[in-house]
């Protein structure tokens, strides 16, 4: 175990390393943040956002919760998305799940989990929506992996349903929403290549929140 005191020693070393690389590093860092990416991932300690993306402080705005969920009544994630889109002008929003996700695993077991019940319900709903596909997978591990991927996709769709993303995209052509899975066994990031434009188009009928009739704005105006 890393001791509590050791963390402050580590911090001093880190400051020295960053300053040795660039004497003005903290001066620049303190000025402002202009990240191009919003990352929404799992709180799991094994999936550190900046490290797996090879990004420095200042490069990515991060939100993490159990099983990388985007619930529309969660003021926390909704505020993060709103702020990242409207004020930080992020170009990409990434929902990143990971195989061996404890939250997803727990959701697959029908059991009373106390305060976690409403949280896990979102993942159980993802299972229900895709039950035909998931139930056809006999290997439990593969079914679990697939639910991780489907959960990422559904949460990415939840991001696309937000008014801030739709309005900003209509006006500026970004942000683009992506779905990724991190494989703990290899360290590799997998792009699920969800089709942002086609999802946006498909959900227009009931989720268009731009205030503009999508049928008459094929050119995105
Ligand atoms: Co997880």
Boltz pocket constraint, residues with backbone or C-beta under 6 A from the ligand:
constraints:
  - pocket:
      binder: B
      contacts: [[A, 42], [A, 43], [A, 44], [A, 65], [A, 66], [A, 67], [A, 68], [A, 98], [A, 100], [A, 101], [A, 102], [A, 103], [A, 104]]
      max_distance: 6.0
